[in-house]
Structures are given as structure tokens and as C-alpha cells.
Amino acid sequence: MLLPGARYFSQAPLLWFAREAAQAAGWSALELSERAPADGDPFAWMRERARSTLGATEAQRVVVVGKSLGSVAAPLALEQRLPAIWLTPLLTRPDVVAALNATEAPALIVGSSEDPTWSEGEQPVNDALEIVELEGLDHSLQAEGDPLASLDVLREVVERIAGFLERPG
């Protein structure tokens, strides 16, 4: 299940290639392709849409892939005991960090030391987490002004995602 960020949709590189990696590993992909409404609470909207999207699937194996705003579904992943991949999770939100600290399902989290939603938040501590901290990248995990370096980072992140998805579970 792919959950977008507030301004980072499923057609953007990280989520696009996360979907490609999932399909290459034999997973099907159900994505939330809507955008958070401008006139409401984006966090409540994402939680409701994630729950609804998850309820719409009949898949036996589910992994949640969320970018930024999508990470507010971490408590849902915890509740459902689902493995997850969180790309630039909002570590400034106590509900997200609490869910990451409590999960027993494996989770991959990827962020950058230069991203305030990562660096100014509380770093989760949990043996179920594979934490990848990249240096010098923005909230989209891109190297500002350096598209080739951004492609290198994208490759590294997609390789991590592919490795995570190929694990038995």
C-alpha cells in the first residue's frame, strides 16, 4: 500500500520506484493517489484514507510504504502488525515515533540528517527497525542542485527497499 506525502505523490521518484521494486519482488501495489484537501486536517485525512485503503485490499501479504505525511499511518501499521517502509517519516510527531518504537513488525525507515522532520524529531529506538540516515539531502531525499547525486541516492534507497521486500515474512 503506497501512501503519499502532502506534496509528494505516487508518481514522484521514491514512491514510483518503491512500487516498481514491490512489483519486481512479486507484490501487488495498491496506492492512495488522492491529494490531501487544502481546507482540512491533512493528518486526520491521511489516517482515514490509509484505514479505508487498507480495508479495500484482500491481499494476504501487505506492506505499507509511506512518504512523509503517509507516516501518520504508522499507528495503523502497528495496530495491524504490518511491515512498513517509511520514507522521510515525520519524527517530529509523537504518534509516529511512538508507533515506530512499539512495532514488532519489521520496518525500514529512511531519512536525512538535513531534513528537519527527521533531524529535529525524536529518533526511534527499536530492534525491529532498519534505520537508514543519509547525509545532506532535502525532505525529498534529493541533493539540491545535483541531479546525478540525487539519482545515486534514489538507487541506494530503491536497493534498500528491494532488499527489505525480498526478505521472507
C-alpha positions as CSV (number, residue, x, y, z in Angstrom):
1,M,0.0,0.0,0.0
2,L,1.6,3.3,-1.1
3,L,0.8,6.4,0.9
4,P,1.9,9.8,-0.5
5,G,3.3,12.8,1.2
6,A,1.5,16.1,1.3
7,R,3.2,17.3,-1.9
8,Y,5.0,14.1,-2.8
9,F,2.7,11.9,-4.8
10,S,2.9,8.3,-6.1
11,Q,4.3,9.4,-9.4
12,A,7.3,11.1,-7.7
13,P,10.6,9.1,-7.8
14,L,10.8,7.5,-4.4
15,L,7.2,6.1,-4.4
16,W,7.3,5.3,-8.1
17,F,10.3,3.1,-7.8
18,A,9.1,1.7,-4.4
19,R,6.1,0.4,-6.4
20,E,8.4,-0.9,-9.1
21,A,10.6,-2.7,-6.5
22,A,7.5,-4.2,-4.9
23,Q,6.1,-5.5,-8.2
24,A,9.5,-6.9,-9.2
25,A,9.5,-8.8,-5.9
26,G,6.1,-10.3,-6.6
27,W,4.0,-7.9,-4.5
28,S,0.9,-6.1,-6.0
29,A,0.6,-2.4,-5.3
30,L,-2.5,-0.6,-4.0
31,E,-1.8,3.2,-3.9
32,L,-3.6,6.1,-2.5
33,S,-3.4,8.6,-5.4
34,E,-5.5,11.3,-3.9
35,R,-4.2,14.5,-2.5
36,A,-4.9,15.9,0.9
37,P,-7.5,18.5,0.8
38,A,-6.2,22.1,1.3
39,D,-9.1,23.0,3.6
40,G,-8.9,20.3,6.2
41,D,-6.6,18.5,8.6
42,P,-4.1,16.5,6.4
43,F,-3.2,14.2,9.3
44,A,-6.7,13.1,10.0
45,W,-7.4,12.8,6.3
46,M,-4.3,10.5,5.8
47,R,-5.2,8.3,8.8
48,E,-8.8,7.9,7.5
49,R,-7.7,7.3,3.9
50,A,-5.0,4.8,4.9
51,R,-7.5,2.8,7.0
52,S,-10.0,2.9,4.1
53,T,-7.4,1.8,1.6
54,L,-6.2,-1.0,3.8
55,G,-9.7,-2.1,4.3
56,A,-10.2,-2.3,0.5
57,T,-7.5,-4.9,-0.1
58,E,-7.9,-8.6,0.0
59,A,-4.2,-9.3,-0.2
60,Q,-2.8,-11.9,2.2
61,R,0.5,-10.1,2.5
62,V,0.6,-6.3,2.9
63,V,3.4,-3.9,3.4
64,V,2.8,-0.2,3.9
65,V,5.1,2.3,2.1
66,G,4.6,5.8,3.2
67,K,6.3,9.1,2.4
68,S,6.3,11.9,5.0
69,L,2.6,12.6,5.6
70,G,1.9,8.9,4.9
71,S,3.9,8.1,8.1
72,V,0.9,9.2,10.2
73,A,-0.4,5.8,9.3
74,A,2.4,4.2,11.5
75,P,-0.1,3.6,14.3
76,L,-2.4,1.8,11.9
77,A,0.6,-0.4,10.7
78,L,1.3,-1.1,14.4
79,E,-2.3,-2.0,15.1
80,Q,-2.5,-4.3,12.1
81,R,1.1,-5.7,12.7
82,L,2.1,-4.8,9.2
83,P,5.7,-4.5,7.9
84,A,6.3,-1.0,6.6
85,I,8.7,1.3,4.8
86,W,8.7,4.9,5.9
87,L,10.4,7.4,3.7
88,T,11.2,10.6,5.5
89,P,8.8,9.8,8.3
90,L,7.6,12.7,10.4
91,L,9.8,12.1,13.5
92,T,8.6,15.4,14.9
93,R,5.2,13.8,15.5
94,P,5.0,11.9,18.8
95,D,2.3,9.5,17.5
96,V,4.6,8.4,14.6
97,V,7.6,7.9,16.9
98,A,5.6,6.0,19.5
99,A,4.3,3.6,16.8
100,L,7.8,3.1,15.4
101,N,9.1,2.4,18.9
102,A,6.3,-0.1,19.6
103,T,6.2,-2.0,16.4
104,E,7.2,-5.7,16.3
105,A,6.8,-5.9,12.6
106,P,9.9,-5.2,10.6
107,A,10.2,-1.7,9.2
108,L,12.6,0.2,7.1
109,I,12.9,3.9,7.8
110,V,14.9,6.3,5.6
111,G,15.6,9.9,6.2
112,S,18.3,12.6,6.0
113,S,20.2,14.5,8.7
114,E,19.4,17.7,6.8
115,D,15.6,17.2,6.8
116,P,14.0,19.0,9.8
117,T,11.2,16.4,10.1
118,W,13.9,13.8,10.7
119,S,16.7,15.7,12.5
120,E,14.5,17.8,14.8
121,G,12.4,14.9,15.8
122,E,12.9,12.0,18.2
123,Q,14.9,9.2,16.7
124,P,13.1,5.9,17.3
125,V,14.9,3.0,19.1
126,N,13.6,-0.5,18.2
127,D,15.3,-3.6,17.1
128,A,12.5,-4.2,14.5
129,L,13.6,-1.1,12.7
130,E,16.2,-0.8,9.9
131,I,17.2,2.8,10.1
132,V,19.0,4.4,7.2
133,E,20.2,8.0,7.7
134,L,21.5,9.7,4.6
135,E,23.6,12.9,4.8
136,G,23.0,16.3,3.1
137,L,19.6,15.6,1.5
138,D,16.3,17.5,1.5
139,H,12.9,16.2,2.5
140,S,12.5,14.5,-0.9
141,L,15.9,12.7,-0.3
142,Q,17.4,14.7,-3.1
143,A,20.8,16.5,-3.3
144,E,19.8,20.1,-4.1
145,G,21.2,21.3,-7.4
146,D,22.9,17.9,-8.2
147,P,20.5,15.7,-10.2
148,L,23.2,13.0,-10.7
149,A,23.9,12.7,-7.0
150,S,20.1,12.5,-6.4
151,L,19.9,9.6,-8.9
152,D,22.7,7.8,-6.9
153,V,20.6,8.3,-3.7
154,L,17.5,7.1,-5.4
155,R,19.3,3.9,-6.5
156,E,20.6,3.4,-2.9
157,V,17.1,3.8,-1.4
158,V,15.5,1.6,-4.0
159,E,18.1,-1.1,-3.4
160,R,17.3,-0.9,0.3
161,I,13.6,-1.1,-0.4
162,A,14.1,-4.1,-2.7
163,G,16.2,-5.9,-0.1
164,F,13.6,-5.3,2.5
165,L,10.8,-6.6,0.3
166,E,12.6,-9.7,-0.6
167,R,13.0,-10.9,3.0
168,P,10.8,-13.8,4.0
169,G,7.9,-12.8,6.2
